Amino acid sequence: MKKSLRMAIGTMVTVMMVVMLVACSSNGDGKGKDGKEQITLWFWGAPPEHQTTMKQVLVDKFNQSQDQYELVVEFRNSVDKDISVALSAGQGPDIVYGSGPSFVIPFAKANKLEPLDTYAEKYGWKDRIIESVYQSGTVDGKLYSLGNSLNTEGIFYNKKVLKDNNWEVPKTVEDLEKIMDAAMAKGLYASVTGNKGWKPVNENYTSIFLTHFAGKNTVYEALTGKRKWTDPEIVAALEKSAEWYKKGYLAGDDYTNLTFNESIQLLADERAPFFFGPSLVFQFASQSFTDDIVDNLGFIPFPTVGGSSDAPDYTLGVTATLSINASSKHKDGAAQVLDMMMTNEFMNEMTARWPGYWGVPLKDLKLETDKMSTLSKLYAQSIYDMIDGVNKGNFGYYTGVFFPPAAQQAFLDIDSVWQNQITSQKLMEKAQAEFDKDVEKGLLPPIPMPAQ
Amino acid sequence: MQMRKATNYLLIAPSLLLSLLIVLIPGLLTLLVAFTDWDGVAVSPSFIGMQNFQEIFEDRIFWKSLFNNAQWTIMFITVPVVIGLLTAILLLRRKRSRSAYQLIFLFPYVLAPATNAMLWLNIIFNPVSGVVGYLKNSLGMSITSPLSSVHTALYAVASVDIWHYWGFLTVVYLAALRQTPGDQIEAAQLEGCNSWQLFKFVYFPSIKPTFSIMLVMIIIFSFLTFDYVYLLTGGGPAHSTEMLSTYAYTFAFSAFQVGKAASVALFMSIMGLLASCLYIWLSKNDLKG
């Protein structure tokens, strides 16, 4: 080998090693390029326009509001798994985004998350946040997480489809079933939805059938150990879900082939009268119910069997939780960010541009809807109504929020009942076994009591 | 001599160290964790003996996953092997164009699984805008995506994986076939062998070591398969495409039952070990020689 070639290779290897070392070296004090302390937040891989909104409304605003910290948000498609692995290794971002209180409990118990009680007192979070949501973030009496947004199950409907077919907005489950039968007879989907790419979508339907068919008090009693999950009312609710699936009420044969995005597009395209799903779907509706047809979209809470349409029940849930990493070096700064996110100002600005994901669970919610688009107004109204209903105790339970992890997995298997792979009774026996084990491990979040 | 020995040890040290760090230690830890109730976070998991194994053996989804893995293995040691072998034999005679064909056949294999899965999900299986949607909505055919039925989903996912994999087997078999000594082929042809006899008595014995190792690798990979199943169905609908890998993944990342996930992983390793034993047994004559 020629000497010059050897030298060239040697230089290249040296440069590569230096580059690798620089790339691998971490900034030990967590300081940003302008000397500010860097606070990191990993967030799910939201669409680009929503990422821009978050940057402008949260990141830029926070960074301009003070000189000490610099907030950096990373958007990751596998955020749940990334956070689980990082936290287990004592690493991860300063602000921990989690999929719900039951996700938080194991990490809180392992001291991977910082108790937030001091900050809650300092910023008055307990007085500002809805009691039931605040309590759901506590573990063994200490606060570990804040729900970033309320989320409830409801019916998105296409007003034009209903009007063209002389169908009234349904007030009862019977109304709903009649319209779905008629829609299928006309070659429409009875409703559109699907779990393509994300099996946990099933939790929405478990939550709907438990809250609105088994009833909120029945579920409360099961969650607090006063009833078994094998209770006939709960088993019957699951049977009903299977009946709906088999009749084609849940997107017919396409349940496994549709995403929420595709489903809401089908609703906008007048291929179905309804879409049953969580209120966070408003964020997808902005892409399909565009300016000229935005007035076609309507949203109502899901009716409860034997319930009143004047006082509907709401499936109480949060879209995500926010906590502080116990290994963070900038806990005070992270708490400042959380405090900023728990305000009317933040909620208004985010909802105006990103409806569906920022229904901050504030007791004293003040939304300036006159500055909002039709879609944002509709979402804001649904959150107002939900808060009113929750404050009156008219709420059931979102399984992803209030059910412990292994039991939640059993409930996610509701599609096995739909596909005749297991009976409702057997599935609930399995759920009960997993639930008992989870409770024994202390993995059950605090359960708020609904109105009788 | 001493110096040479030291140099040899020094040279194998990096690979030994790597194997120790990323294979042996995690392997031993998995073995230990399988007998605990570790949730992946707690610092002091409890030893629970055989409870994890007992629970997974009582779970119908475990047996369903095992059966699916077995079905998957049977599909993969037959369909892509036959297609790959057949195509390789056909390409053997196309001396000029075979490079181009190999490139085309290998194309799905070099694409990322996520890309292939999205392509199939959105362009083929999509009931609104895909081929399925076109046949259903525009041509009025009574058709649904095979991914939506518990009876067809496994075959649909396997088809996509086979579509991506068979080209690789073609290239491997073709490379092996081309190593067959020319004099043996000529002699056989002079003796009046027909094509089948030529394959059976000359080509196949020549590629048998390659064929055996690929067969074992397919069996091992079949019990480890994860990507296409996770991307296309996530194990659904109703666990109809659940594999041991997706079953373990759910325990580890969704149910906070890492101990149970480790026990499933251990079971998967045993399957791999059995396949390796099969390989040793198949190649014992070669080893003796």
HADDOCK unambig.tbl for C-alpha pairs under 7 A between the chains (distance, minus, plus):
assign (segid A and resid 81 and name CA) (segid B and resid 253 and name CA) 6.54 0.50 0.50
assign (segid A and resid 88 and name CA) (segid B and resid 40 and name CA) 6.65 0.50 0.50
assign (segid A and resid 88 and name CA) (segid B and resid 41 and name CA) 4.97 0.50 0.50
assign (segid A and resid 106 and name CA) (segid B and resid 41 and name CA) 6.85 0.50 0.50
assign (segid A and resid 107 and name CA) (segid B and resid 41 and name CA) 6.45 0.50 0.50
assign (segid A and resid 110 and name CA) (segid B and resid 41 and name CA) 6.23 0.50 0.50
assign (segid A and resid 110 and name CA) (segid B and resid 42 and name CA) 5.07 0.50 0.50
assign (segid A and resid 197 and name CA) (segid B and resid 231 and name CA) 6.79 0.50 0.50
assign (segid A and resid 197 and name CA) (segid B and resid 232 and name CA) 6.91 0.50 0.50
assign (segid A and resid 197 and name CA) (segid B and resid 233 and name CA) 6.65 0.50 0.50
assign (segid A and resid 197 and name CA) (segid B and resid 234 and name CA) 6.83 0.50 0.50
assign (segid A and resid 199 and name CA) (segid B and resid 234 and name CA) 6.66 0.50 0.50
assign (segid A and resid 253 and name CA) (segid B and resid 144 and name CA) 6.80 0.50 0.50
assign (segid A and resid 253 and name CA) (segid B and resid 148 and name CA) 6.63 0.50 0.50
assign (segid A and resid 254 and name CA) (segid B and resid 127 and name CA) 6.97 0.50 0.50
assign (segid A and resid 254 and name CA) (segid B and resid 148 and name CA) 6.66 0.50 0.50
assign (segid A and resid 256 and name CA) (segid B and resid 148 and name CA) 5.34 0.50 0.50
assign (segid A and resid 256 and name CA) (segid B and resid 237 and name CA) 6.87 0.50 0.50
assign (segid A and resid 257 and name CA) (segid B and resid 126 and name CA) 6.39 0.50 0.50
assign (segid A and resid 257 and name CA) (segid B and resid 127 and name CA) 6.73 0.50 0.50
assign (segid A and resid 257 and name CA) (segid B and resid 148 and name CA) 6.60 0.50 0.50
assign (segid A and resid 405 and name CA) (segid B and resid 254 and name CA) 6.81 0.50 0.50
assign (segid A and resid 405 and name CA) (segid B and resid 255 and name CA) 4.84 0.50 0.50
assign (segid A and resid 405 and name CA) (segid B and resid 256 and name CA) 6.82 0.50 0.50
assign (segid A and resid 406 and name CA) (segid B and resid 255 and name CA) 4.62 0.50 0.50
assign (segid A and resid 409 and name CA) (segid B and resid 255 and name CA) 6.54 0.50 0.50
assign (segid A and resid 413 and name CA) (segid B and resid 238 and name CA) 6.71 0.50 0.50
assign (segid A and resid 415 and name CA) (segid B and resid 237 and name CA) 6.94 0.50 0.50
assign (segid A and resid 415 and name CA) (segid B and resid 238 and name CA) 5.31 0.50 0.50
assign (segid A and resid 416 and name CA) (segid B and resid 238 and name CA) 4.24 0.50 0.50
assign (segid A and resid 419 and name CA) (segid B and resid 238 and name CA) 6.53 0.50 0.50
assign (segid A and resid 421 and name CA) (segid B and resid 238 and name CA) 6.93 0.50 0.50
